[in-house]
Amino acid sequence: MSSCMHQSTAENLRKVVLGHFTPEIIHVAKIALFANVDDGIVGPNVERRGSVSSRPTSKRREEKEVDDNIAALDAPDKAEKPPIIHIPATDVFETLKKLETKLFSIDKKSCGVVHSTTEQ
């Protein structure tokens, strides 16, 4: 997510994450992220609950957690502090590649440009 934040809007990133990852993986990622970031910059981890309202404007737990993760990853930039987050590249490389491809496709579609993900 972090590497995609500077290439797209937060809303498009949110859509891709919600479309690609299960609620359980999003929750585990949030726990891992907040366990390894500076509380003084990011703030405490807020435990999210699922929506109890049937209103269409209510967010599901995973939507709130994706927003929390985006805010946590953005906080060091806003505080002008370099982030210190260690994630083994071998664990995330393929997922990151797929995520960036989908994000690029969504950005092109939102600009009215049709993008093919097939290589020539």
C-alpha positions in Angstrom: 0.0 0.0 0.0 2.7 2.4 1.0 4.5 2.3 -2.4 1.1 2.9 -4.2 0.1 5.9 -2.1 2.2 8.4 -4.1 1.0 7.0 -7.4 -2.7 7.2 -6.9 -5.5 8.7 -5.0 -6.4 7.3 -1.5 -9.9 6.4 -2.8 -8.6 4.4 -5.7 -6.1 2.7 -3.4 -8.9 1.9 -1.0 -11.0 0.3 -3.8 -8.1 -1.9 -4.9 -7.3 -3.1 -1.4 -10.9 -3.8 -0.6 -11.3 -5.7 -3.9 -8.1 -7.7 -3.5 -7.8 -8.6 0.2 -10.1 -10.4 2.6 -11.3 -8.6 5.7 -9.1 -10.9 7.8 -6.0 -10.0 5.9 -6.8 -6.3 6.1 -7.3 -6.7 9.9 -4.0 -8.6 10.3 -2.2 -6.0 8.2 -3.5 -3.2 10.5 -2.4 -5.0 13.6 1.1 -5.6 12.1 1.3 -2.0 10.9 0.3 -0.4 14.2 2.6 -2.7 16.1 5.6 -1.4 14.1 5.0 2.3 13.8 5.8 5.2 16.1 2.7 5.9 18.2 3.8 9.5 18.6 3.4 10.1 14.9 0.6 7.7 14.0 -1.5 7.6 17.2 -2.9 4.6 18.9 -4.6 1.6 17.1 -8.3 2.0 17.3 -10.2 -1.3 17.4 -12.9 -1.1 14.8 -16.3 -2.9 14.9 -18.5 -3.8 12.0 -21.4 -1.5 11.1 -24.5 -2.1 13.1 -26.6 0.2 10.9 -28.3 -0.8 7.7 -27.8 2.6 6.2 -25.9 2.6 3.0 -23.6 5.3 4.2 -22.3 3.2 7.1 -18.8 1.7 6.6 -17.9 -1.9 7.1 -15.1 -2.7 9.5 -12.6 -3.5 6.8 -13.3 -0.2 5.1 -12.6 1.6 8.3 -9.4 -0.4 8.8 -8.2 0.3 5.3 -8.7 4.0 6.0 -6.8 3.6 9.3 -3.9 1.9 7.4 -3.8 4.7 4.7 -3.8 7.4 7.4 -1.1 5.5 9.4 1.1 5.2 6.3 0.6 8.8 5.4 1.2 10.2 8.9 5.1 10.1 8.7 5.0 12.1 5.5 2.7 14.7 7.1 5.0 14.9 10.2 8.0 15.0 7.9 9.5 12.0 9.6 10.9 9.1 7.6 8.8 5.9 8.1 10.5 2.9 9.6 8.5 -0.1 8.5 10.1 -3.5 7.8 8.3 -5.9 5.6 10.1 -8.8 3.9 10.0 -8.1 0.2 9.6 -11.8 -0.6 6.3 -11.9 1.3 4.7 -9.0 -0.6 6.4 -8.7 -4.0 3.8 -10.6 -6.1 0.8 -9.1 -4.3 2.3 -5.6 -4.7 2.8 -6.1 -8.4 -0.8 -7.2 -8.8 -2.0 -4.3 -6.7 -0.1 -1.7 -8.7 -1.4 -3.2 -12.0 -5.0 -3.0 -10.7 -4.5 0.5 -9.3 -3.0 1.7 -12.6 -5.9 0.3 -14.5 -8.4 2.0 -12.2 -6.6 5.4 -12.5 -6.6 5.2 -16.3 -10.3 4.3 -16.3 -11.1 7.2 -13.9 -9.4 9.5 -16.3 -11.4 8.2 -19.3 -8.5 6.2 -20.8 -8.9 2.6 -21.5 -5.9 0.6 -20.4 -5.2 -3.0 -21.4 -3.2 -5.1 -18.8 -2.1 -7.6 -21.5 1.5 -7.2 -22.6 2.4 -6.9 -26.2 
